[in-house]
Amino acid sequence: MLRKVVPLVILSLGALLQTSPVPLRALSLESAGLARVSIPADGIPVLPLTQADFNGDSRLETIRVTDGRAEILSGGQAAWQSPEAWTVLQAEITDLNQDDTPELTLLVWRPFRPWPVDQWLPHGGRIDSFQDANGQSCHIILIGWKRGAYRELWAGSAMAEPVRAFAAADFNGDNHQELVTLEGTYAGSRSAAARSLKVWEWNGFGFTVVSEVKGTFSKMTLIQAGDGRILILVP
């Protein structure tokens, strides 16, 4: 998985613990779901990748997010840019669709679109509330190289609970990445604290929630324990 990407960047866990203003807790994805565990003394925080070979030419491309616009840079030039109608809050290199090829996962806000089938259904509009007061909805979108160009590999419908932040890693040791999200409400601002933490897995067509924890979450950090487990660290 992700054979063509650069290694994860690591930081000092001690520095993270010293700078956090509130006590931290660690969550592990177990067979029964997310469980609280002790913060390992040998844990090392991990950061997302910033470079990968997206198109198989043996050269690394770089990702960048500036003022809500995401870019894939090749040789210092933009090989792909997100559409102007999108506001991109986060971008990470992942392999969430499990094809052994890196893609760019984006946290996007864009103008709300109802399901096309709603115009034929007698009781359509089931996702009409999945937007904020400005008519913007939240989406997770995968961008990657396919048929000689960068394309939208997968885009989810407007999310019922907008994502505040996400991360990707193999949390359960099955050699496939899972998606972890912090989710809030459309009534709150995009910077408001999340009220749930969810872990999703790829089902071949999209993502399915495998575990959820309710609470108040302002941020999260992934750490790697000495035994190889990836844990989720939250205040």
MOFENGI-V723340 format. One record per residue. N is the residue number from 1. RES is the residue in three letters. D_LAST is the distance of its C-alpha to the last C-alpha in Angstrom with 2 decimals. Layout:
# MOFENGI-V723340
((N,RES,D_LAST) (N,RES,D_LAST))
This chain:
# MOFENGI-V723340
((1,MET,30.01) (2,LEU,29.48) (3,ARG,32.37) (4,LYS,32.99) (5,VAL,29.72) (6,VAL,28.69) (7,PRO,26.37) (8,LEU,22.61) (9,VAL,21.57) (10,ILE,19.57) (11,LEU,17.72) (12,SER,17.08) (13,LEU,14.01) (14,GLY,14.98) (15,ALA,14.83) (16,LEU,11.31) (17,LEU,10.20) (18,GLN,12.62) (19,THR,11.58) (20,SER,7.87) (21,PRO,8.58) (22,VAL,6.03) (23,PRO,5.84) (24,LEU,4.35) (25,ARG,6.18) (26,ALA,8.86) (27,LEU,10.92) (28,SER,14.60) (29,LEU,17.23) (30,GLU,20.01) (31,SER,23.40) (32,ALA,22.38) (33,GLY,19.21) (34,LEU,15.50) (35,ALA,14.90) (36,ARG,12.30) (37,VAL,13.56) (38,SER,13.45) (39,ILE,12.01) (40,PRO,15.47) (41,ALA,17.08) (42,ASP,18.79) (43,GLY,15.94) (44,ILE,16.51) (45,PRO,14.34) (46,VAL,16.56) (47,LEU,17.41) (48,PRO,19.48) (49,LEU,23.24) (50,THR,25.26) (51,GLN,28.74) (52,ALA,30.67) (53,ASP,34.26) (54,PHE,34.17) (55,ASN,37.94) (56,GLY,39.15) (57,ASP,41.19) (58,SER,39.66) (59,ARG,38.19) (60,LEU,34.55) (61,GLU,33.42) (62,THR,30.52) (63,ILE,28.14) (64,ARG,27.27) (65,VAL,25.70) (66,THR,27.22) (67,ASP,27.33) (68,GLY,26.44) (69,ARG,29.02) (70,ALA,28.32) (71,GLU,30.96) (72,ILE,32.10) (73,LEU,34.13) (74,SER,37.04) (75,GLY,38.97) (76,GLY,37.26) (77,GLN,38.46) (78,ALA,36.69) (79,ALA,37.62) (80,TRP,35.54) (81,GLN,33.92) (82,SER,32.05) (83,PRO,34.24) (84,GLU,34.41) (85,ALA,33.44) (86,TRP,30.00) (87,THR,26.97) (88,VAL,24.79) (89,LEU,21.16) (90,GLN,20.21) (91,ALA,22.43) (92,GLU,22.05) (93,ILE,24.78) (94,THR,24.63) (95,ASP,27.05) (96,LEU,25.64) (97,ASN,29.21) (98,GLN,30.18) (99,ASP,33.35) (100,ASP,32.76) (101,THR,32.87) (102,PRO,30.04) (103,GLU,29.32) (104,LEU,27.27) (105,THR,24.58) (106,LEU,24.03) (107,LEU,21.84) (108,VAL,24.69) (109,TRP,25.67) (110,ARG,29.41) (111,PRO,32.11) (112,PHE,31.96) (113,ARG,34.58) (114,PRO,35.68) (115,TRP,36.68) (116,PRO,40.27) (117,VAL,41.42) (118,ASP,40.61) (119,GLN,43.92) (120,TRP,45.84) (121,LEU,43.90) (122,PRO,45.23) (123,HIS,41.75) (124,GLY,39.73) (125,GLY,36.80) (126,ARG,34.15) (127,ILE,31.52) (128,ASP,32.80) (129,SER,29.70) (130,PHE,27.48) (131,GLN,27.73) (132,ASP,26.75) (133,ALA,29.26) (134,ASN,30.50) (135,GLY,31.35) (136,GLN,28.65) (137,SER,26.92) (138,CYS,24.07) (139,HIS,25.03) (140,ILE,24.12) (141,ILE,27.19) (142,LEU,28.43) (143,ILE,30.94) (144,GLY,33.14) (145,TRP,36.63) (146,LYS,39.20) (147,ARG,42.98) (148,GLY,43.19) (149,ALA,40.67) (150,TYR,37.02) (151,ARG,36.45) (152,GLU,34.02) (153,LEU,33.57) (154,TRP,31.55) (155,ALA,30.17) (156,GLY,28.54) (157,SER,29.68) (158,ALA,27.70) (159,MET,24.44) (160,ALA,24.19) (161,GLU,20.56) (162,PRO,19.92) (163,VAL,17.45) (164,ARG,14.97) (165,ALA,14.23) (166,PHE,15.40) (167,ALA,15.87) (168,ALA,18.68) (169,ALA,19.39) (170,ASP,21.38) (171,PHE,18.87) (172,ASN,21.67) (173,GLY,24.26) (174,ASP,26.88) (175,ASN,27.47) (176,HIS,26.27) (177,GLN,23.16) (178,GLU,20.97) (179,LEU,19.16) (180,VAL,15.52) (181,THR,14.75) (182,LEU,12.40) (183,GLU,15.05) (184,GLY,15.99) (185,THR,19.48) (186,TYR,22.52) (187,ALA,22.85) (188,GLY,19.84) (189,SER,19.84) (190,ARG,18.72) (191,SER,15.96) (192,ALA,14.72) (193,ALA,11.35) (194,ALA,11.75) (195,ARG,12.63) (196,SER,12.85) (197,LEU,12.01) (198,LYS,15.43) (199,VAL,17.24) (200,TRP,20.76) (201,GLU,23.81) (202,TRP,27.01) (203,ASN,29.94) (204,GLY,32.69) (205,PHE,32.82) (206,GLY,29.23) (207,PHE,25.87) (208,THR,25.24) (209,VAL,22.02) (210,VAL,21.72) (211,SER,18.56) (212,GLU,16.16) (213,VAL,13.23) (214,LYS,13.11) (215,GLY,10.40) (216,THR,8.74) (217,PHE,6.83) (218,SER,7.38) (219,LYS,7.27) (220,MET,7.45) (221,THR,9.44) (222,LEU,12.23) (223,ILE,13.55) (224,GLN,17.02) (225,ALA,17.92) (226,GLY,21.39) (227,ASP,22.78) (228,GLY,22.02) (229,ARG,19.30) (230,ILE,16.71) (231,LEU,13.25) (232,ILE,10.22) (233,LEU,7.08) (234,VAL,3.83) (235,PRO,0.00))
